[in-house]
Amino acid sequence: MKNYLFAFAVLLAAVLLPTVVDSSHLNTAILVLMAAQVGVAWNMVGGYAGQVSLGHAAFYGLGAYASTLLLVKFGVNPWIGVISGGTIAAFLSLAFGWSCFRLKGHYFAMATIAVAELVQIFFTEWEYGGAAVGLYVPMDKQGWLWMNFATKLPYYWLALGLLLLTLAANWWIERSYLGYYFRAIKDEPDAARSIGINIARYKQIALSVSAFFTAIGGSLYAQKELYVDPNSVLSTALSIKMALVAILGGVGTLLGPVIGAVVLTSIEEFTRIFFGATGRGTDVVIYASLIIVIAVFYPTGIIGWLRSFRGRRAARLDASRQMAAHEASQQAASGEAP
């Protein structure tokens, strides 16, 4: 019950937030929501199924480029482009998984980086897709029908809606047989295989669903920024950020990536304001430092630390109550007034 009340309070705060912040802080809130959404999408395969992908920017970029190319070259409505981008990424994840799921552990992670780098090189050299220069989203048609707005507020509602949709899908998976299968594959793959779970198939399902939602997040990014290029939507740093958002908050938890996105985006904005142009590359240093700290001190992330803190606090309170009850019983036994 407490978890539902907390989730409702967070949702209420998110709905009321645009009424109390200015445009600059609203843009930061949009970045938080977008980071949380791709973190939740990554968590489906990296958190629940335990397949640590460091090449998810490939799906993000595919979604961004698919919707933008369909709009620029063929005039396809962005709403159709968003779904098309997610579908294309889900299908291409079959090839991604076929080539990478043959490997395990850090070999799998390195293979995902290699595949994502190949995708980035392809788009960098692809003249029809704008090559290294990129593509601009036209602004001749505006409004909800074309997902193009002159102000930031509609993008906030789009980002919030997409995050809620991705969380709902994650929540359903977590409580369905897929969630049990994913966790079994993550924790005890040999035992999962022995009871008849097709490990390769369910890894692929996790990757495809994750790729679909990650690509939709990329499409929203393209519509918000009105520009895409290989460096902005296909970089390795972006892949690492997706994973770090979930790892920082707590992998395999529903709200862990949301908490991680709030913390990480706040740190990024602080360094951008504090260092300015001289802080180029600071984000990579921050990512590396956070990975080291989490791996050494808090492997379960912020959610795990909070649960541990709450457990220790409850244990202390319980010990205090037992001690008080013991003292009271001793006083009663000796005939003293309690």
Sine and cosine of phi, psi and omega as CSV:
sin_phi,cos_phi,sin_psi,cos_psi,sin_omega,cos_omega
0.00,0.00,-0.66,0.75,0.00,-1.00
-0.89,0.46,-0.60,0.80,0.01,-1.00
-0.90,0.43,-0.64,0.77,0.02,-1.00
-0.92,0.38,-0.63,0.78,0.04,-1.00
-0.90,0.43,-0.64,0.77,0.04,-1.00
-0.90,0.44,-0.70,0.72,0.01,-1.00
-0.89,0.46,-0.65,0.76,0.02,-1.00
-0.91,0.42,-0.64,0.77,0.02,-1.00
-0.90,0.43,-0.66,0.75,0.04,-1.00
-0.90,0.43,-0.69,0.73,0.01,-1.00
-0.90,0.44,-0.68,0.73,0.03,-1.00
-0.88,0.47,-0.67,0.74,0.04,-1.00
-0.89,0.45,-0.63,0.78,0.02,-1.00
-0.91,0.40,-0.60,0.80,0.01,-1.00
-0.94,0.34,-0.61,0.79,-0.05,-1.00
-0.99,0.11,-0.29,0.96,-0.09,-1.00
-0.81,0.58,-0.71,0.70,-0.04,-1.00
-0.87,0.50,-0.32,0.95,-0.03,-1.00
-0.99,0.13,-0.18,0.98,-0.11,-0.99
-0.82,-0.57,0.06,1.00,-0.02,-1.00
-0.85,-0.53,0.38,-0.92,0.06,-1.00
-1.00,0.07,-0.01,-1.00,-0.12,-0.99
-0.91,0.42,-0.60,0.80,-0.02,-1.00
-0.92,0.39,-0.69,0.73,0.03,-1.00
-0.95,0.32,-0.48,0.88,0.06,-1.00
-0.91,0.41,-0.62,0.78,0.04,-1.00
-0.90,0.44,-0.63,0.78,0.07,-1.00
-0.89,0.46,-0.65,0.76,0.03,-1.00
-0.89,0.45,-0.62,0.79,0.05,-1.00
-0.89,0.45,-0.68,0.73,0.03,-1.00
-0.88,0.47,-0.62,0.78,0.04,-1.00
-0.89,0.46,-0.73,0.68,-0.02,-1.00
-0.89,0.46,-0.66,0.75,-0.01,-1.00
-0.93,0.37,-0.65,0.76,0.05,-1.00
-0.91,0.42,-0.65,0.76,0.02,-1.00
-0.90,0.43,-0.64,0.77,-0.04,-1.00
-0.90,0.44,-0.73,0.69,0.01,-1.00
-0.95,0.32,-0.48,0.88,0.09,-1.00
-0.91,0.42,-0.67,0.74,0.05,-1.00
-0.91,0.42,-0.65,0.76,0.03,-1.00
-0.89,0.45,-0.69,0.73,0.03,-1.00
-0.90,0.44,-0.57,0.82,-0.06,-1.00
-0.88,0.48,-0.42,0.91,-0.01,-1.00
-0.88,0.47,-0.64,0.77,-0.01,-1.00
-0.99,-0.17,-0.61,0.79,-0.05,-1.00
-0.99,0.13,-0.55,0.83,-0.04,-1.00
-1.00,0.00,-0.80,0.60,-0.08,-1.00
-0.99,0.16,-0.70,0.71,-0.02,-1.00
-1.00,0.03,-0.19,0.98,0.08,-1.00
0.96,0.27,0.33,0.95,0.00,-1.00
-0.98,-0.20,0.99,-0.15,-0.14,-0.99
-0.97,0.23,0.99,-0.13,0.02,-1.00
-1.00,-0.01,0.77,-0.64,0.10,-0.99
-0.91,-0.42,0.43,0.90,0.02,-1.00
-0.77,-0.64,0.40,0.92,-0.06,-1.00
-0.93,0.37,-0.25,0.97,0.07,-1.00
-0.88,0.47,-0.41,0.91,0.05,-1.00
-0.86,0.50,-0.69,0.72,0.02,-1.00
-0.95,0.32,-0.63,0.77,0.03,-1.00
-0.86,0.51,-0.73,0.68,0.00,-1.00
-0.92,0.39,-0.61,0.79,0.04,-1.00
-0.88,0.48,-0.67,0.74,0.04,-1.00
-0.90,0.43,-0.68,0.73,0.00,-1.00
-0.90,0.44,-0.72,0.69,-0.03,-1.00
-0.95,0.32,-0.61,0.79,-0.03,-1.00
-0.88,0.47,-0.77,0.63,-0.02,-1.00
-0.92,0.40,-0.61,0.79,-0.02,-1.00
-0.94,0.35,-0.70,0.71,0.02,-1.00
-0.89,0.45,-0.67,0.74,0.02,-1.00
-0.89,0.46,-0.59,0.81,0.02,-1.00
-0.96,0.27,-0.74,0.67,-0.09,-1.00
-0.95,0.32,-0.69,0.73,-0.11,-0.99
-1.00,0.04,-0.53,0.85,-0.12,-0.99
-0.81,-0.58,-0.03,1.00,0.02,-1.00
0.94,0.35,0.39,0.92,-0.01,-1.00
-0.95,0.30,0.70,-0.72,0.01,-1.00
-0.83,0.56,0.69,-0.72,-0.04,-1.00
-0.85,0.53,-0.53,0.85,0.02,-1.00
-0.89,0.46,-0.64,0.77,0.07,-1.00
-0.94,0.35,-0.61,0.80,0.01,-1.00
-0.89,0.45,-0.60,0.80,0.01,-1.00
-0.89,0.45,-0.76,0.66,0.02,-1.00
-0.91,0.42,-0.63,0.78,0.02,-1.00
-0.90,0.44,-0.68,0.74,0.01,-1.00
-0.89,0.47,-0.67,0.74,0.04,-1.00
-0.90,0.43,-0.64,0.77,0.00,-1.00
-0.92,0.39,-0.68,0.74,0.03,-1.00
-0.88,0.48,-0.71,0.71,0.01,-1.00
-0.89,0.46,-0.64,0.77,0.01,-1.00
-0.89,0.45,-0.65,0.76,0.02,-1.00
-0.94,0.35,-0.68,0.74,0.00,-1.00
-0.93,0.35,-0.35,0.94,0.06,-1.00
-0.91,0.42,-0.33,0.94,0.06,-1.00
-0.89,0.45,-0.70,0.72,0.05,-1.00
-0.93,0.36,-0.61,0.79,0.03,-1.00
-0.87,0.50,-0.74,0.67,-0.02,-1.00
-0.94,0.34,-0.62,0.78,0.00,-1.00
-0.86,0.50,-0.61,0.79,-0.05,-1.00
-0.99,0.13,-0.48,0.88,-0.13,-0.99
-0.98,-0.20,-0.51,0.86,-0.06,-1.00
-0.95,0.30,-0.09,1.00,0.11,-0.99
-0.96,0.29,-0.25,0.97,-0.03,-1.00
-0.95,-0.32,0.29,-0.96,-0.02,-1.00
-0.76,-0.65,0.35,-0.94,0.11,-0.99
0.87,0.50,-0.68,-0.74,-0.07,-1.00
-0.93,0.36,-0.37,0.93,0.07,-1.00
-0.92,0.40,-0.63,0.78,0.06,-1.00
-0.89,0.45,-0.72,0.70,-0.01,-1.00
-0.87,0.50,-0.68,0.73,0.01,-1.00
-0.92,0.40,-0.59,0.81,0.03,-1.00
-0.91,0.42,-0.62,0.78,0.03,-1.00
-0.91,0.42,-0.60,0.80,0.07,-1.00
-0.88,0.47,-0.69,0.72,-0.03,-1.00
-0.88,0.47,-0.70,0.72,0.01,-1.00
-0.90,0.44,-0.68,0.73,0.02,-1.00
-0.89,0.45,-0.60,0.80,0.04,-1.00
-0.90,0.43,-0.63,0.78,0.04,-1.00
-0.89,0.45,-0.66,0.75,0.04,-1.00
-0.89,0.45,-0.67,0.75,0.02,-1.00
-0.90,0.44,-0.68,0.73,0.02,-1.00
-0.89,0.46,-0.65,0.76,0.01,-1.00
-0.86,0.51,-0.75,0.66,-0.03,-1.00
-0.95,0.33,-0.47,0.88,0.05,-1.00
-0.92,0.39,-0.53,0.85,-0.04,-1.00
-0.99,-0.14,-0.13,0.99,-0.10,-0.99
-0.99,0.11,0.97,-0.26,-0.07,-1.00
-0.90,0.44,-0.61,0.79,-0.03,-1.00
-0.89,0.45,-0.48,0.88,0.02,-1.00
-1.00,-0.06,0.24,0.97,0.04,-1.00
1.00,-0.04,-0.11,0.99,-0.01,-1.00
0.79,0.62,-0.63,-0.78,-0.06,-1.00
-0.95,0.31,-0.34,0.94,-0.02,-1.00
-0.95,0.32,-0.59,0.81,0.01,-1.00
1.00,-0.05,-0.16,-0.99,-0.04,-1.00
-0.76,-0.65,0.58,-0.82,0.09,-1.00
-0.97,-0.25,0.67,-0.74,0.07,-1.00
-0.99,0.11,0.83,-0.56,-0.02,-1.00
-0.91,0.41,0.53,-0.85,-0.02,-1.00
-0.92,-0.38,0.31,0.95,-0.06,-1.00
-0.95,0.32,-0.41,0.91,0.02,-1.00
-0.86,-0.51,0.82,-0.57,-0.05,-1.00
-0.82,-0.57,0.26,-0.97,0.00,-1.00
0.90,-0.44,0.07,-1.00,-0.05,-1.00
-0.90,0.43,-0.52,0.85,-0.01,-1.00
-0.88,0.47,-0.59,0.81,-0.04,-1.00
-0.95,-0.31,0.16,0.99,0.08,-1.00
0.79,0.61,0.66,0.76,-0.05,-1.00
-0.70,-0.72,0.84,-0.54,-0.15,-0.99
-0.71,-0.71,0.44,-0.90,0.02,-1.00
-1.00,0.05,-0.26,0.96,-0.01,-1.00
-0.87,-0.50,0.20,-0.98,-0.06,-1.00
-0.99,0.14,-0.44,0.90,-0.16,-0.99
-0.84,0.55,-0.72,0.70,0.01,-1.00
-0.87,0.49,-0.56,0.83,0.03,-1.00
-0.92,0.39,-0.51,0.86,0.06,-1.00
-0.90,0.44,-0.72,0.69,0.00,-1.00
-0.92,0.40,-0.60,0.80,0.05,-1.00
-0.90,0.44,-0.71,0.70,-0.01,-1.00
-0.90,0.43,-0.65,0.76,0.02,-1.00
-0.91,0.41,-0.69,0.73,0.01,-1.00
-0.89,0.46,-0.66,0.75,0.01,-1.00
-0.92,0.39,-0.63,0.78,0.05,-1.00
-0.88,0.47,-0.71,0.70,0.00,-1.00
-0.89,0.45,-0.63,0.78,0.03,-1.00
-0.89,0.45,-0.69,0.73,0.00,-1.00
-0.93,0.38,-0.63,0.78,0.07,-1.00
-0.90,0.43,-0.63,0.78,0.01,-1.00
-0.90,0.44,-0.67,0.74,0.04,-1.00
-0.90,0.44,-0.65,0.76,0.03,-1.00
-0.90,0.44,-0.68,0.74,0.01,-1.00
-0.88,0.47,-0.67,0.74,0.00,-1.00
-0.91,0.41,-0.70,0.72,0.01,-1.00
-0.89,0.46,-0.67,0.74,-0.03,-1.00
-0.85,0.52,-0.56,0.83,-0.09,-1.00
-0.98,-0.20,-0.04,1.00,0.03,-1.00
-1.00,-0.07,0.04,-1.00,0.04,-1.00
-0.90,0.45,-0.45,0.89,0.04,-1.00
-0.87,0.49,-0.68,0.73,0.01,-1.00
-0.88,0.48,-0.66,0.75,0.03,-1.00
-0.91,0.41,-0.65,0.76,0.03,-1.00
-0.90,0.43,-0.70,0.72,-0.01,-1.00
-0.87,0.50,-0.72,0.70,-0.02,-1.00
-0.92,0.39,-0.57,0.82,0.06,-1.00
-0.91,0.42,-0.66,0.75,0.03,-1.00
-0.90,0.43,-0.60,0.80,0.00,-1.00
-0.94,0.33,-0.72,0.70,-0.14,-0.99
-1.00,0.06,-0.71,0.70,-0.07,-1.00
-0.66,-0.75,0.97,0.24,-0.05,-1.00
-0.87,0.49,-0.61,0.79,0.00,-1.00
-0.92,0.40,-0.67,0.74,0.04,-1.00
-0.91,0.41,-0.63,0.78,0.03,-1.00
-0.89,0.46,-0.65,0.76,0.02,-1.00
-0.91,0.40,-0.59,0.81,-0.06,-1.00
-0.93,0.37,-0.42,0.91,0.01,-1.00
-0.99,-0.13,0.18,0.98,0.15,-0.99
0.99,-0.14,0.15,0.99,0.04,-1.00
-0.98,0.22,0.82,-0.57,0.05,-1.00
-0.98,0.22,0.99,-0.12,-0.14,-0.99
-0.88,0.47,-0.71,0.70,-0.03,-1.00
-0.87,0.50,-0.67,0.75,-0.03,-1.00
-0.91,0.42,-0.71,0.71,-0.08,-1.00
-0.98,0.21,-0.46,0.89,0.18,-0.98
-0.88,0.47,-0.68,0.74,-0.01,-1.00
-0.92,0.40,-0.62,0.79,0.05,-1.00
-0.88,0.48,-0.71,0.70,0.02,-1.00
-0.86,0.50,-0.69,0.73,-0.02,-1.00
-0.92,0.39,-0.65,0.76,-0.04,-1.00
-0.92,0.40,-0.69,0.72,0.03,-1.00
-0.90,0.43,-0.68,0.74,0.04,-1.00
-0.88,0.47,-0.69,0.73,0.00,-1.00
-0.89,0.45,-0.64,0.77,-0.01,-1.00
-0.86,0.51,-0.77,0.64,-0.04,-1.00
-0.95,0.30,-0.53,0.85,0.06,-1.00
-0.91,0.42,-0.66,0.75,0.01,-1.00
-0.91,0.42,-0.61,0.79,0.06,-1.00
-0.89,0.46,-0.63,0.77,0.08,-1.00
-0.88,0.48,-0.63,0.78,0.06,-1.00
-0.90,0.43,-0.62,0.78,0.04,-1.00
-0.89,0.45,-0.66,0.75,0.04,-1.00
-0.90,0.44,-0.64,0.77,0.05,-1.00
-0.85,0.52,-0.71,0.71,-0.01,-1.00
-0.88,0.47,-0.66,0.76,0.00,-1.00
-0.93,0.37,-0.58,0.82,-0.02,-1.00
-0.96,0.29,-0.72,0.69,-0.07,-1.00
-0.99,0.11,-0.29,0.96,0.00,-1.00
0.88,0.48,0.41,0.91,-0.02,-1.00
-0.26,-0.96,0.65,-0.76,0.11,-0.99
-0.70,-0.71,0.58,-0.81,0.14,-0.99
-0.49,-0.87,0.29,-0.96,-0.08,-1.00
-0.84,0.55,-0.59,0.81,-0.04,-1.00
-0.93,0.35,-0.52,0.85,-0.08,-1.00
-1.00,0.08,-0.47,0.88,-0.10,-0.99
-0.84,-0.54,0.01,1.00,-0.05,-1.00
-0.74,-0.68,0.25,0.97,-0.09,-1.00
-0.98,0.20,0.46,-0.89,0.05,-1.00
-0.90,0.43,-0.57,0.82,0.02,-1.00
-0.87,0.50,-0.58,0.82,0.04,-1.00
-0.92,0.39,-0.66,0.75,0.05,-1.00
-0.87,0.49,-0.69,0.72,0.00,-1.00
-0.91,0.43,-0.62,0.79,0.01,-1.00
-0.89,0.45,-0.67,0.74,0.03,-1.00
-0.85,0.53,-0.72,0.70,0.00,-1.00
-0.92,0.38,-0.65,0.76,-0.07,-1.00
-0.92,0.39,-0.57,0.82,0.04,-1.00
-0.84,0.54,-0.71,0.70,0.00,-1.00
-0.95,0.30,-0.67,0.74,-0.03,-1.00
-0.91,0.42,-0.66,0.75,0.00,-1.00
-0.90,0.44,-0.69,0.72,0.00,-1.00
-0.97,0.24,-0.59,0.81,-0.03,-1.00
0.69,-0.72,0.96,-0.27,-0.03,-1.00
-0.93,0.36,0.51,-0.86,0.02,-1.00
0.96,0.27,0.23,0.97,0.07,-1.00
-0.86,-0.50,0.42,-0.91,-0.09,-1.00
-0.94,0.33,-0.74,0.67,-0.10,-1.00
-0.99,-0.16,0.00,1.00,0.02,-1.00
-0.83,0.56,-0.76,0.65,0.01,-1.00
-0.88,0.47,-0.51,0.86,0.02,-1.00
-0.92,0.40,-0.72,0.69,0.04,-1.00
-0.90,0.44,-0.68,0.73,0.03,-1.00
-0.87,0.49,-0.62,0.78,0.01,-1.00
-0.91,0.41,-0.64,0.77,0.03,-1.00
-0.88,0.48,-0.73,0.68,-0.04,-1.00
-0.92,0.39,-0.76,0.66,-0.09,-1.00
-0.92,0.39,-0.69,0.72,0.00,-1.00
-0.91,0.41,-0.60,0.80,0.05,-1.00
-0.89,0.46,-0.66,0.75,0.03,-1.00
-0.90,0.43,-0.68,0.73,0.00,-1.00
-0.88,0.48,-0.71,0.70,-0.01,-1.00
-0.91,0.42,-0.60,0.80,0.03,-1.00
-0.90,0.44,-0.72,0.69,0.00,-1.00
-0.92,0.40,-0.58,0.81,0.03,-1.00
-0.90,0.44,-0.68,0.74,-0.01,-1.00
-0.96,0.30,-0.65,0.76,-0.10,-1.00
-0.96,0.27,-0.70,0.71,-0.07,-1.00
-1.00,-0.07,-0.47,0.88,-0.03,-1.00
0.91,0.41,-0.59,-0.81,-0.04,-1.00
-0.92,0.38,-0.37,0.93,-0.02,-1.00
-0.97,0.25,-0.19,0.98,-0.05,-1.00
-1.00,-0.09,0.37,0.93,0.00,-1.00
-0.87,0.49,0.78,-0.63,-0.03,-1.00
1.00,-0.01,-0.10,0.99,0.00,-1.00
-0.89,0.46,-0.56,0.83,-0.02,-1.00
-0.88,0.48,-0.62,0.79,0.01,-1.00
-0.91,0.41,-0.65,0.76,0.04,-1.00
-0.88,0.47,-0.68,0.74,0.01,-1.00
-0.89,0.45,-0.71,0.70,0.02,-1.00
-0.84,0.55,-0.75,0.66,-0.03,-1.00
-0.88,0.47,-0.67,0.74,-0.01,-1.00
-0.90,0.44,-0.68,0.74,0.00,-1.00
-0.91,0.42,-0.65,0.76,0.03,-1.00
-0.86,0.50,-0.68,0.73,0.00,-1.00
-0.90,0.44,-0.73,0.68,-0.03,-1.00
-0.88,0.47,-0.70,0.71,-0.02,-1.00
-0.91,0.42,-0.70,0.71,-0.04,-1.00
-0.89,0.46,-0.59,0.81,-0.08,-1.00
-1.00,0.08,-0.72,0.70,-0.18,-0.98
-0.96,-0.26,-0.62,0.78,-0.11,-0.99
-0.74,-0.67,0.93,0.36,-0.04,-1.00
-0.89,0.45,-0.34,0.94,0.02,-1.00
-1.00,-0.05,0.06,1.00,0.06,-1.00
0.97,0.22,-0.11,-0.99,-0.05,-1.00
-0.90,0.43,-0.66,0.75,0.02,-1.00
-0.87,0.50,-0.70,0.71,0.02,-1.00
-0.90,0.44,-0.64,0.77,0.03,-1.00
-0.90,0.43,-0.67,0.74,0.02,-1.00
-0.90,0.44,-0.66,0.75,0.03,-1.00
-0.91,0.43,-0.65,0.76,0.03,-1.00
-0.90,0.43,-0.67,0.74,0.02,-1.00
-0.89,0.46,-0.69,0.72,0.01,-1.00
-0.90,0.43,-0.61,0.79,0.03,-1.00
-0.91,0.41,-0.68,0.74,0.02,-1.00
-0.91,0.41,-0.62,0.78,0.01,-1.00
-0.91,0.41,-0.67,0.74,0.02,-1.00
-0.90,0.43,-0.61,0.79,0.02,-1.00
-0.91,0.42,-0.65,0.76,0.03,-1.00
-0.90,0.43,-0.68,0.74,0.02,-1.00
-0.90,0.44,-0.65,0.76,0.02,-1.00
-0.91,0.42,-0.65,0.76,0.03,-1.00
-0.90,0.43,-0.63,0.78,0.02,-1.00
-0.90,0.44,-0.67,0.74,0.01,-1.00
-0.91,0.42,-0.67,0.74,0.01,-1.00
-0.90,0.43,-0.63,0.77,0.02,-1.00
-0.91,0.42,-0.68,0.73,0.02,-1.00
-0.89,0.45,-0.65,0.76,0.02,-1.00
-0.91,0.40,-0.62,0.79,0.02,-1.00
-0.90,0.43,-0.68,0.73,0.02,-1.00
-0.90,0.43,-0.65,0.76,0.01,-1.00
-0.90,0.44,-0.64,0.77,0.00,-1.00
-0.93,0.38,-0.58,0.81,0.05,-1.00
-0.91,0.40,-0.65,0.76,0.03,-1.00
-0.90,0.44,-0.64,0.76,0.02,-1.00
-0.91,0.41,-0.63,0.77,-0.03,-1.00
-0.92,0.38,-0.55,0.84,-0.02,-1.00
-1.00,0.06,-0.02,1.00,0.06,-1.00
1.00,0.06,0.13,0.99,0.04,-1.00
-1.00,0.10,0.38,-0.93,0.03,-1.00
-0.96,0.29,0.69,-0.72,0.01,-1.00
-0.94,0.35,0.00,0.00,0.00,0.00
